[in-house]
Amino acid sequence: MAALDSITERLGALSTSEDAAARLAAFRDCADVRVGWPAQPPTAPKNSEGWFLRANESVLRELVPRATLVLELGSYIGKSTRCVADLLAPGAHLITCDAWDNAFLEDALGHNYLRDEGERRTFDLYETFLANLWEARDRVTPVKMLTAECCAAVATAGLKPDLIYIDADHDYAGVHADVRLCTELFPGAVLVGDDWDYAGQSQRLLGIASMAST
Ligand SMILES: C[S@@+](CC[C@H](N)C(=O)[O-])C[C@H]1O[C@@H](n2cnc3c(N)ncnc32)[C@H](O)[C@@H]1O
């Protein structure tokens, strides 16, 4: 974990302005129905499925308690979200983004998320996420958008995440776009993510190196 020391120093430094809390409150209360929680509790059963391993958790355990505002891109039904929510320092907050769209996941993105062609989930992604995270809604804000829309909405609201967990699109172009957008909109934020050794994403590392050097 010594390798994490230098980046942990940057956490907490970006979201300390006096009106950060007011901006977050305004974002949470905005009229866009894709932001925030429904009034009524979800009726779907909880489900502990997900793509989140102990290695991911050990990194987040170091970083999240030092962060003020965490942005997660790619929640699925909230396994990583739950972990981040449980690690947040008092007063810190998590904005988590996902399309939460079964057809999008299984058709357009199916090549990355299905073990067998034709596999279909028997549960609704969004309703299951809401059920899994309902008790953490005081410190978690779901944003049901594509990642690019969400990043733009967060930036437009004047919010500055200091830690971003990237685990959404797993194809090179999509991940490259997410990383580029986050570095442009939230300069100085610490970026971490899952599946850095995934086939499409290993190319991304070269892309990041190339972006950094241009
Ligand atoms: C690997 S899963 C996330 C796993 C999750 N972090 C966990 O702990 O189980 C990737 C998620 O990203 C979402 N996703 C992929 N591309 C997206 C995009 N462009 N915009 C929004 N969500 C996206 C998918 O809907 C899926 O739920």
The ligand as a MOL file (V3000), in Angstrom:
LIG
                    3D

  0  0  0     0  0            999 V3000
M  V30 BEGIN CTAB
M  V30 COUNTS 27 29 0 0 0
M  V30 BEGIN ATOM
M  V30 1 C -18.6790 -4.4570 -14.6170 0
M  V30 2 S -20.2220 -3.7390 -14.2720 0 CHG=1
M  V30 3 C -19.9130 -2.8560 -12.7790 0
M  V30 4 C -19.6680 -3.7770 -11.6240 0
M  V30 5 C -19.8390 -3.1250 -10.2820 0
M  V30 6 N -18.8390 -2.0890 -10.0550 0
M  V30 7 C -19.8190 -4.1630 -9.1830 0
M  V30 8 O -19.1790 -3.9510 -8.1380 0
M  V30 9 O -20.4580 -5.2060 -9.3370 0 CHG=-1
M  V30 10 C -20.3150 -2.4390 -15.4470 0
M  V30 11 C -21.5790 -1.6050 -15.3360 0
M  V30 12 O -21.3560 -0.4280 -16.1100 0
M  V30 13 C -22.5380 -0.0790 -16.7810 0
M  V30 14 N -22.1490 0.6540 -17.9850 0
M  V30 15 C -21.3620 0.2370 -18.9930 0
M  V30 16 N -21.1860 1.2170 -19.8890 0
M  V30 17 C -21.8780 2.2830 -19.4270 0
M  V30 18 C -22.0660 3.6120 -19.9010 0
M  V30 19 N -21.4810 4.0540 -21.0270 0
M  V30 20 N -22.8230 4.4490 -19.1750 0
M  V30 21 C -23.4140 4.0230 -18.0220 0
M  V30 22 N -23.2740 2.7770 -17.5180 0
M  V30 23 C -22.5020 1.9310 -18.2160 0
M  V30 24 C -23.2820 -1.3760 -17.0500 0
M  V30 25 O -24.6640 -1.1220 -17.0980 0
M  V30 26 C -22.8400 -2.2390 -15.8540 0
M  V30 27 O -23.8430 -2.2430 -14.8740 0
M  V30 END ATOM
M  V30 BEGIN BOND
M  V30 1 1 1 2
M  V30 2 1 2 3
M  V30 3 1 2 10
M  V30 4 1 3 4
M  V30 5 1 4 5
M  V30 6 1 5 6
M  V30 7 1 5 7
M  V30 8 2 7 8
M  V30 9 1 7 9
M  V30 10 1 10 11
M  V30 11 1 11 12
M  V30 12 1 11 26
M  V30 13 1 12 13
M  V30 14 1 13 14
M  V30 15 1 13 24
M  V30 16 1 14 15
M  V30 17 1 14 23
M  V30 18 2 15 16
M  V30 19 1 16 17
M  V30 20 1 17 18
M  V30 21 2 17 23
M  V30 22 1 18 19
M  V30 23 2 18 20
M  V30 24 1 20 21
M  V30 25 2 21 22
M  V30 26 1 22 23
M  V30 27 1 24 25
M  V30 28 1 24 26
M  V30 29 1 26 27
M  V30 END BOND
M  V30 END CTAB
M  END
